[in-house]
């Protein structure tokens, strides 16, 4: 059974040791997902699997047989950008842009977690709906590092799109 990547069926690699990140970048030439630390510490390789965020550098491609993987390339709607992609532009949520794909995929996965009521370390009340305050967003996005100083723009972009959608 293949993996579904951005809506297209993809054969599993012959070598079971191939990471999902290497399959995406080297096997499928989807260069949006970045190889940062290759140790799961920076979040640059974050993709969505069945809507949940994962670090693709720590995942073997064969583990995701029959599952749906969405990369940054799979988020846009035809010619239009995903609203969060546009928000990153509008809020200067990138400088070098290296972490941007992972940040965006992570934020989409984080929003789904919040919508399901999954608390974070800083959630004040575990018995109520999650409120995505600035502090809550910062905590939930702490696994995605930005080394060039666009952190405020990233949080603003997420707050104005993903958090606004949850409040609606």
Buried (B, 14 or more C-beta within 10 A) or exposed (E): EEBBBBEEEBEBBEEEEBBBBBBBBBBBEBBBBBBBEBEBEBBBBBBBBEEEBBBBBBBBBBBBEEBBBBBBBBBEEEEEBBBBBBBBEBBEBBBEEBBBBBBBBBBBBBBBBBBEEEBBEEBEEEEEEBBBBEBBBBBBBEBBBBEEEBBEBBBBBBBBBBBEEBEE
